[in-house]
Amino acid sequence: MKTVISVVLIIVSLSAAGLAALLWDYIYYPLIESKAEESAIAYLKASFPEDVVIDDVTYSKPFGDDEGKYFITAHPTAKPEIELSMNVFQNLSVDEKSFKKSKWRYDTILEYVPLINEISPGFSLYAAVNMLIPAELLSNPIETKYGDIRKLHENVTEEYLFMGVLIDRDFSEQRALEYGYRVVEFMKKRGLKDAAIEINFYPRSLIESLVQKKPKFDVFGFRSEFFNEALPYRIDFVTRNKRITKIGLDDIKSPEDLKPFLIIEGPGH
């Protein structure tokens, strides 16, 4: 009988301990999200050169992990279209590596802004820039500009540009190639290991009809929503998978070299 009681007590104790752990993970830590936000704000004030607004704080603990994390999204006050993100550990310390990636992506976006504005003025919100930086480069101090890291480590980093371009209905295949070539020439100067470029072309009249509606789409949402409105040309150039492209940025020496990466859709194609 004593053995049975002991077993029952052990089971009850373990159940109580498990329940307490669940309550701690899924009730207590979410309740103190404001403390994680305070840690993020303090860190941003010390390491980011602009005022920042916190957009969202979410706590999660994947099954099997010992600790959870707070995922925080924010944006620079002066540039609400650019998202910043970071993780804050359960002990409320900031995961600096997670923010380095976000900050250096921010640096990269700013470097692409002149190109995007030149190619598609008034449509810059419908562009996305991303980069892949090897883990070994994350040892650089947070204050380091991504451009400086890229210059010191040529043929190591990767960058991706996805964008929409406003054009007139009389747009031609040759002009699509010329737009793509301008991006290639820009990327050539950046000493990249690999790159990806996707450019979709939209009639100017479509955007003019949407101005008053002010739809809230990013470049991917816009592409999905207005896929049927796009003109039939699309530049889709990727160097990463050499088995498919067998070509790098330096191999593109004229707009015509991009013809294999010009996708023409519609009747007859």
Secondary structure by P-SEA (a helix, b strand, c coil): caaaaaaaaaaaaaaaaaaaaaaaaccccccaaaaaaaaaaaaaaacccbbbbbcbbbbbbcccccbbbbbbbbbccccccbbbbbbbccccccaaaaaaaaaaaaaaaaaaaaaaaaacccccccbbbbbbbccccccccccccaaaaaaaccccbbbbbbbbbbbcccccaaaaaaaaaaaaaaaaaaccccbbbbbbbbbaaaaaaaccccccccaaaaaaacccccccbbbbbbccccccccccccccccccccccccccccccc
